[in-house]
Amino acid sequence: MAEEKKTADAASEDKKEVEVPKKFEAIVKEIEEMSVLDLSELVGILEDKFGVSAAAPMAMAAAPGAAGEEEVEAKSSFDVELVAAGDSKINVIKAVREITSVGLKDAKDVVDAAPKVVKEAVPTEEAEEMKKKLEEAGATVELK
C-alpha cells in the first residue's frame, strides 16, 4: 500500500505543468478524465476524421526513404510459413520432415494445418533455402 502511494506521488511529481489556454480548458479537462482505452479510440477517430496519423512523424524519423523495402532488407531473420501444401502433399510432408527434423506424423500435422509456421526466427539465407525446398516440393510458402 505504501509503495502504491509512493508510485502515485512520483507520477504526480513527474507531470509537467503546462499552461492551458482558456479556450481549451474544457477539452483538456475531459481528456484528463478519460481512460487509456477511450483515449486510444479517440485518437483513431480523429485520425480517420482528418486523414492524419499521430505516428507519422515517428515513422518518418525512424525509417527515411522507402520504408517497406528497407525493412525487408534490414530484417535478419524470418518465420517460414507454409501457406498451402499444393497438389503433391506427400512431397511437401517429406520436405517439412527434412527441414524440421520431426517425425512423419508431426510433419503431416503441420502440412494439414496450413497456413502454419514451419520454423520461426530463421536466418535469411536458411529461410530462403527452406522456402526453395518447400516450393520445389509443390508448396506455397511465405517468409514473414
C-alpha positions as CSV (number, residue, x, y, z in Angstrom):
1,M,0.0,0.0,0.0
2,A,2.8,2.4,0.9
3,E,4.6,1.5,-2.4
4,E,1.4,2.4,-4.4
5,K,1.3,5.8,-2.7
6,K,5.0,6.4,-3.5
7,T,4.4,5.5,-7.1
8,A,1.4,7.8,-7.3
9,D,3.4,10.6,-5.7
10,A,6.3,10.1,-8.1
11,A,3.9,10.1,-11.1
12,S,2.3,13.4,-10.0
13,E,5.8,15.0,-9.4
14,D,6.8,13.9,-12.9
15,K,3.8,15.7,-14.5
16,K,4.9,18.7,-16.3
17,E,2.9,21.8,-15.5
18,V,1.5,23.2,-18.8
19,E,-0.4,26.4,-19.1
20,V,-3.6,25.5,-21.0
21,P,-5.3,28.4,-22.9
22,K,-8.8,29.3,-21.6
23,K,-10.4,28.2,-24.9
24,F,-9.0,24.6,-24.5
25,E,-9.6,24.1,-20.7
26,A,-12.9,22.2,-21.2
27,I,-11.4,19.9,-23.7
28,V,-8.3,19.2,-21.7
29,K,-10.4,18.6,-18.6
30,E,-12.5,15.9,-20.4
31,I,-9.3,14.3,-21.9
32,E,-7.8,14.1,-18.4
33,E,-10.8,12.2,-17.1
34,M,-10.8,9.6,-20.0
35,S,-9.4,6.1,-19.7
36,V,-6.5,5.0,-21.8
37,L,-8.8,2.8,-24.0
38,D,-11.1,5.8,-24.6
39,L,-8.1,8.0,-25.5
40,S,-6.9,5.4,-27.9
41,E,-10.3,5.2,-29.5
42,L,-10.5,9.0,-29.7
43,V,-7.1,9.2,-31.4
44,G,-8.3,6.6,-34.0
45,I,-11.5,8.6,-34.7
46,L,-9.5,11.8,-35.1
47,E,-7.0,10.2,-37.4
48,D,-9.9,8.9,-39.6
49,K,-11.9,12.1,-39.5
50,F,-9.0,14.3,-40.5
51,G,-7.0,11.9,-42.6
52,V,-3.9,12.2,-40.4
53,S,-1.7,9.8,-38.4
54,A,-0.4,10.5,-34.9
55,A,2.5,8.1,-35.6
56,A,3.7,9.5,-38.9
57,P,6.5,11.8,-37.6
58,M,8.0,9.0,-35.6
59,A,7.9,6.5,-38.6
60,M,9.4,9.1,-40.9
61,A,12.2,9.8,-38.5
62,A,12.9,6.1,-37.8
63,A,13.0,5.0,-41.5
64,P,13.9,7.6,-44.0
65,G,13.5,6.6,-47.7
66,A,11.4,3.7,-48.9
67,A,10.4,2.2,-45.5
68,G,8.8,-1.0,-46.8
69,E,11.8,-2.1,-48.8
70,E,14.4,-1.2,-46.1
71,E,12.5,-3.2,-43.5
72,V,12.7,-6.4,-45.6
73,E,16.4,-5.8,-46.4
74,A,17.3,-5.0,-42.8
75,K,15.5,-8.0,-41.3
76,S,17.9,-10.7,-40.4
77,S,15.6,-13.5,-39.5
78,F,12.2,-14.7,-40.8
79,D,9.4,-17.1,-40.0
80,V,8.9,-19.7,-42.7
81,E,5.2,-20.2,-43.2
82,L,3.6,-22.9,-45.2
83,V,0.6,-21.3,-46.8
84,A,-0.7,-24.3,-48.8
85,A,0.5,-27.8,-49.5
86,G,-0.4,-27.9,-53.1
87,D,-1.1,-31.0,-55.2
88,S,1.9,-33.1,-54.1
89,K,1.2,-33.2,-50.4
90,I,3.4,-36.2,-49.8
91,N,6.5,-34.4,-51.2
92,V,5.7,-31.4,-49.0
93,I,5.5,-33.6,-45.9
94,K,8.9,-35.1,-46.8
95,A,10.3,-31.6,-47.2
96,V,8.9,-30.5,-43.8
97,R,10.4,-33.5,-42.2
98,E,13.8,-32.7,-43.7
99,I,13.7,-29.1,-42.7
100,T,12.4,-29.5,-39.1
101,S,13.7,-33.0,-38.3
102,V,10.3,-34.0,-36.9
103,G,8.5,-37.3,-37.3
104,L,6.2,-38.3,-40.1
105,K,3.0,-37.7,-38.0
106,D,4.2,-34.2,-36.8
107,A,5.2,-33.2,-40.4
108,K,1.8,-34.4,-41.7
109,D,0.0,-32.4,-38.9
110,V,2.0,-29.2,-39.9
111,V,1.1,-29.7,-43.6
112,D,-2.6,-30.4,-42.8
113,A,-2.8,-27.3,-40.6
114,A,-1.6,-24.9,-43.4
115,P,-1.3,-22.0,-43.2
116,K,1.2,-22.8,-40.5
117,V,4.6,-21.5,-39.4
118,V,7.1,-24.3,-40.1
119,K,10.1,-22.7,-38.4
120,E,10.5,-19.4,-36.6
121,A,13.3,-16.9,-36.4
122,V,15.4,-18.5,-39.1
123,P,18.4,-16.6,-40.6
124,T,17.7,-15.1,-44.0
125,E,19.9,-17.5,-46.1
126,E,18.5,-20.5,-44.3
127,A,14.9,-19.2,-44.7
128,E,15.4,-18.7,-48.4
129,E,16.8,-22.3,-48.7
130,M,13.8,-23.7,-46.8
131,K,11.4,-21.8,-49.0
132,K,13.1,-23.1,-52.1
133,K,12.9,-26.7,-50.9
134,L,9.2,-26.4,-50.0
135,E,8.3,-24.7,-53.3
136,E,10.2,-27.4,-55.2
137,A,8.0,-30.0,-53.4
138,G,4.9,-28.1,-54.6
139,A,4.0,-26.0,-51.5
140,T,3.2,-22.3,-51.4
141,V,5.5,-20.6,-48.8
142,E,5.8,-17.1,-47.4
143,L,8.7,-15.6,-45.4
144,K,7.4,-13.3,-42.6
